Amino acid sequence: MLSKFKKQMYFKGWYEFPKFIGRNLVKLLLDDLEKAYVECRKIQLENGVENSEGTCHHLIGQGDSFMTCLSAYQVINAELESYFQGKYILNSFGGNILKKGMSYANGIHRDIRTFSGNIPLMLNTLIMLDDFTPENGATWLMHRGHDWPHKPTDEEFDDYKFQIIGKAGTMFVWNSNLWHRAGENKTDKPRRSVTPEFSKPFMKQGFDYPKVLPVPKSAYLRQVLGFNALVPASLNDWYQPRESRLYKDDQE
């Protein structure tokens, strides 16, 4: 699978992992996502961020299932390290609840602000918590859209677009340079997902996970949450023997 993953990510910019997580974890994620959204939406409205309806961010720490979900990525660690050509860390962990109608995510966009070309700075992932269908607004991706440095027109996007259809528990990953957009939910039921994004260890995380979380027992979670890529805050932190340094040698 590794060679197939590498080839498809290079040529198409995306890859599908059917049945990535099971039904039990899907249910737990749905329950925790609903609770997290209530809290996130409250803060959004209090701070005047009204255009974020249907989204919640930085879910790690807001429900046990989100950490369980992150741990599941260890199964495809070889694939993710092949994409990044080395170690990687969590950049953000969001959730989406797409309800009937249009949302701000319907616009063509990508989730990295700078086109990085062949340098693999970031990777998007999306885990479906409901079946994704044409009717409920399944996400549209652009074939080879990771090769377009400039935003495509609607017509250009339409020439290469395809909709990611799948059962709950399916995961799609794509090069963060790839242009995409949400579909339109024409049903009366929400279309829900979680969207962990990963980056090279030297990139600043969207949320300071090591600052707010206890040190995990799992070596994989310590790596992915950024505990091996900490920034020294004093000369004492800086002048340490190799094994005690906050930013480890293998964090490229």
Backbone torsions as a table, in degrees:
resi	resn	phi	psi	omega
1	MET	NA	-31.2	-176.5
2	LEU	-60.4	-45.8	-178.6
3	SER	-65.5	-38.5	177.8
4	LYS	-64.5	-41.9	178.3
5	PHE	-60.4	-49.0	-178.0
6	LYS	-61.6	-43.0	-178.3
7	LYS	-65.6	-45.4	-177.2
8	GLN	-70.4	-37.7	177.9
9	MET	-63.7	-34.4	-179.5
10	TYR	-71.6	-45.9	-173.7
11	PHE	-86.5	-39.0	-175.8
12	LYS	-104.8	-28.2	177.8
13	GLY	90.5	3.1	-178.6
14	TRP	-148.8	164.0	179.0
15	TYR	-155.0	148.6	-178.8
16	GLU	-112.9	135.4	172.6
17	PHE	-117.8	92.9	178.8
18	PRO	-65.3	147.5	176.7
19	LYS	52.8	43.0	-178.9
20	PHE	-66.0	-40.4	174.3
21	ILE	-124.7	157.2	-176.7
22	GLY	-88.5	174.6	-175.6
23	ARG	-61.4	-39.1	-177.6
24	ASN	-62.6	-44.0	179.5
25	LEU	-69.5	-35.9	175.8
26	VAL	-57.2	-46.0	-179.2
27	LYS	-63.3	-43.3	179.2
28	LEU	-62.9	-40.1	178.9
29	LEU	-65.4	-40.2	178.1
30	LEU	-62.0	-42.7	179.3
31	ASP	-63.9	-46.4	-178.5
32	ASP	-69.9	-33.9	179.2
33	LEU	-64.6	-40.5	179.2
34	GLU	-62.2	-43.7	179.4
35	LYS	-66.9	-43.1	-178.6
36	ALA	-64.4	-37.3	-178.8
37	TYR	-65.3	-37.1	177.9
38	VAL	-58.3	-45.2	-178.6
39	GLU	-70.3	-44.8	-179.2
40	CYS	-63.6	-42.2	-178.4
41	ARG	-65.7	-36.3	177.2
42	LYS	-59.4	-46.1	-179.0
43	ILE	-69.8	-39.4	177.5
44	GLN	-55.7	-48.4	-177.2
45	LEU	-69.5	-38.2	178.0
46	GLU	-61.6	-33.7	-177.3
47	ASN	-98.8	9.3	175.9
48	GLY	74.6	22.5	179.4
49	VAL	-100.6	73.3	-171.4
50	GLU	-80.5	-21.4	-175.1
51	ASN	-82.7	11.7	179.5
52	SER	-102.0	19.9	-179.3
53	GLU	-57.5	134.2	179.0
54	GLY	89.5	-2.4	-179.6
55	THR	-122.7	148.3	170.4
56	CYS	-139.4	153.5	-169.3
57	HIS	-129.1	155.6	173.3
58	HIS	52.7	61.6	-173.5
59	LEU	-76.3	-19.0	178.2
60	ILE	-57.8	125.2	-178.1
61	GLY	98.3	-10.9	179.6
62	GLN	-98.5	2.8	179.2
63	GLY	176.4	140.0	-175.9
64	ASP	-61.5	-31.1	-175.3
65	SER	-64.9	-26.8	-178.4
66	PHE	-68.6	-37.9	176.0
67	MET	-69.6	-38.0	176.2
68	THR	-61.0	-41.4	178.0
69	CYS	-62.1	-44.8	179.7
70	LEU	-62.1	-38.8	178.8
71	SER	-61.4	-30.0	-178.4
72	ALA	-63.5	-22.6	-178.7
73	TYR	-68.3	-14.0	178.9
74	GLN	-61.1	-27.4	179.8
75	VAL	-62.2	-30.9	-179.6
76	ILE	-112.1	28.5	-179.5
77	ASN	-59.1	-39.2	-179.6
78	ALA	-62.2	-40.8	179.3
79	GLU	-65.9	-44.0	-178.4
80	LEU	-68.1	-38.7	176.8
81	GLU	-67.3	-31.4	177.3
82	SER	-67.7	-36.7	178.4
83	TYR	-66.2	-47.6	-177.2
84	PHE	-82.2	-7.4	-177.2
85	GLN	57.9	37.9	179.8
86	GLY	153.7	-157.1	-177.6
87	LYS	-71.2	162.1	179.8
88	TYR	-147.8	162.3	177.9
89	ILE	-135.6	164.0	176.3
90	LEU	-73.9	126.3	176.7
91	ASN	-93.8	-38.5	177.0
92	SER	-161.4	162.5	179.2
93	PHE	-142.4	96.3	-176.5
94	GLY	-106.1	175.5	176.0
95	GLY	-140.0	152.3	-178.2
96	ASN	-135.0	135.1	175.8
97	ILE	-124.7	96.5	-177.3
98	LEU	-90.2	113.0	-180.0
99	LYS	-98.4	178.2	-176.2
100	LYS	-56.5	136.3	180.0
101	GLY	105.1	-164.6	-176.7
102	MET	-99.6	157.7	175.9
103	SER	-137.2	171.1	-180.0
104	TYR	-62.1	-22.9	-178.6
105	ALA	-77.1	-3.5	178.7
106	ASN	-72.2	-16.1	177.6
107	GLY	-74.8	149.2	177.0
108	ILE	-65.3	128.7	-177.5
109	HIS	-158.0	169.8	168.4
110	ARG	-134.2	163.2	-171.5
111	ASP	-104.5	24.2	171.7
112	ILE	-132.8	133.8	-172.2
113	ARG	-78.4	-24.6	-178.3
114	THR	-116.5	126.7	176.8
115	PHE	-65.3	121.8	-173.5
116	SER	-103.7	2.1	177.4
117	GLY	58.9	-128.8	-178.3
118	ASN	-84.2	1.1	177.9
119	ILE	-88.0	116.5	-174.3
120	PRO	-80.2	79.4	-176.8
121	LEU	-77.5	-40.0	-175.8
122	MET	-140.0	159.5	178.1
123	LEU	-139.4	127.1	174.3
124	ASN	-87.3	142.7	167.8
125	THR	-133.6	149.4	179.1
126	LEU	-139.7	121.4	177.0
127	ILE	-106.3	122.6	-178.6
128	MET	-76.8	126.0	176.9
129	LEU	-101.7	-12.4	168.1
130	ASP	-126.3	161.5	171.1
131	ASP	-59.9	132.5	176.1
132	PHE	-92.7	122.7	-177.5
133	THR	-131.4	163.7	175.2
134	PRO	-60.9	-28.9	-176.4
135	GLU	-77.2	-31.6	-175.0
136	ASN	-101.7	15.9	171.6
137	GLY	89.0	34.6	176.3
138	ALA	-53.2	143.7	-176.0
139	THR	-64.3	141.6	174.1
140	TRP	-98.6	130.0	172.7
141	LEU	-112.2	161.1	-179.7
142	MET	-111.8	113.6	176.2
143	HIS	-51.5	127.9	-179.7
144	ARG	58.1	20.7	178.9
145	GLY	-65.7	-14.1	178.3
146	HIS	-74.9	-8.4	178.4
147	ASP	-95.7	-0.8	-177.9
148	TRP	-96.7	106.0	-179.5
149	PRO	-68.8	-26.6	-177.6
150	HIS	-111.8	150.4	-177.7
151	LYS	-59.6	127.9	179.1
152	PRO	-74.1	155.7	172.0
153	THR	-72.3	167.0	176.2
154	ASP	-56.8	-40.1	-179.3
155	GLU	-66.7	-41.8	178.7
156	GLU	-66.0	-42.7	178.1
157	PHE	-60.8	-44.6	-178.2
158	ASP	-62.7	-29.2	179.1
159	ASP	-65.3	-25.5	-173.7
160	TYR	-123.1	1.4	-172.6
161	LYS	-75.9	153.2	169.4
162	PHE	-150.4	152.6	-175.1
163	GLN	-99.0	135.0	-178.9
164	ILE	-86.8	101.2	-178.4
165	ILE	-99.3	136.1	179.7
166	GLY	-175.5	168.4	178.5
167	LYS	-83.0	156.2	174.6
168	ALA	-54.5	135.3	-176.5
169	GLY	101.4	-14.8	176.6
170	THR	-73.8	144.6	175.3
171	MET	-123.0	136.6	169.1
172	PHE	-112.6	141.3	173.3
173	VAL	-123.5	148.5	176.1
174	TRP	-152.3	151.0	174.5
175	ASN	-55.3	129.0	-174.1
176	SER	-67.1	-10.5	172.3
177	ASN	-75.5	-11.1	-172.3
178	LEU	-77.2	131.0	179.5
179	TRP	-76.9	140.6	-178.0
180	HIS	-157.1	173.7	175.3
181	ARG	-163.2	156.1	176.7
182	ALA	-73.4	152.2	172.3
183	GLY	-84.6	-179.4	178.2
184	GLU	-99.2	124.7	177.4
185	ASN	-80.9	113.8	-179.0
186	LYS	-103.0	9.8	-179.5
187	THR	-105.9	174.9	178.8
188	ASP	-94.8	5.1	-179.9
189	LYS	-112.7	147.6	179.3
190	PRO	-71.8	150.8	172.8
191	ARG	-111.5	111.7	-168.1
192	ARG	-115.7	150.5	-179.7
193	SER	-158.3	163.0	167.9
194	VAL	-117.9	148.6	-169.6
195	THR	-135.2	70.9	173.0
196	PRO	-63.7	138.7	175.7
197	GLU	-124.4	140.9	-175.9
198	PHE	-119.2	157.8	-179.1
199	SER	-148.1	170.4	171.3
200	LYS	-59.8	147.8	-176.9
201	PRO	-61.4	-25.9	-177.5
202	PHE	-78.7	-10.0	179.1
203	MET	-79.2	143.7	178.7
204	LYS	-69.1	130.7	178.4
205	GLN	-71.6	152.4	177.1
206	GLY	-70.5	-16.3	179.8
207	PHE	-147.6	141.4	-176.0
208	ASP	-83.8	76.1	-177.3
209	TYR	-59.6	-44.9	-179.9
210	PRO	-61.4	-24.9	-178.7
211	LYS	-76.1	-32.7	-172.9
212	VAL	-104.4	-9.6	-177.0
213	LEU	-112.7	148.6	171.5
214	PRO	-68.5	156.3	179.6
215	VAL	-65.6	121.5	-178.5
216	PRO	-68.8	152.5	174.3
217	LYS	-74.9	-30.6	-178.4
218	SER	-72.7	126.7	177.4
219	ALA	-62.0	-36.8	179.3
220	TYR	-63.5	-46.0	-179.3
221	LEU	-68.0	-34.9	175.6
222	ARG	-60.0	-41.3	178.7
223	GLN	-66.4	-53.2	-171.2
224	VAL	-69.1	-32.7	-179.4
225	LEU	-80.7	-5.6	173.1
226	GLY	99.5	9.8	-178.5
227	PHE	-71.6	-14.4	177.9
228	ASN	-97.9	3.7	-178.3
229	ALA	-132.2	43.3	-178.9
230	LEU	-79.4	151.1	179.2
231	VAL	-95.2	125.3	177.6
232	PRO	-58.8	141.9	-178.8
233	ALA	-115.0	4.8	178.0
234	SER	-156.4	164.2	176.2
235	LEU	-64.3	-31.4	177.6
236	ASN	-64.6	-38.4	175.3
237	ASP	-64.0	-38.5	-176.0
238	TRP	-71.2	-47.2	-177.2
239	TYR	-84.9	81.3	-180.0
240	GLN	-132.9	149.8	173.5
241	PRO	-61.4	158.1	-171.8
242	ARG	-51.3	-43.7	-174.9
243	GLU	-69.5	-16.7	-178.0
244	SER	-104.9	0.5	-177.0
245	ARG	-67.5	146.3	-178.6
246	LEU	-73.0	-36.8	177.4
247	TYR	-101.4	106.2	-172.6
248	LYS	-70.3	156.2	-176.4
249	ASP	-61.4	-29.8	-174.2
250	ASP	-89.4	8.5	179.1
251	GLN	-91.8	89.7	-173.3
252	GLU	-74.0	NA	NA
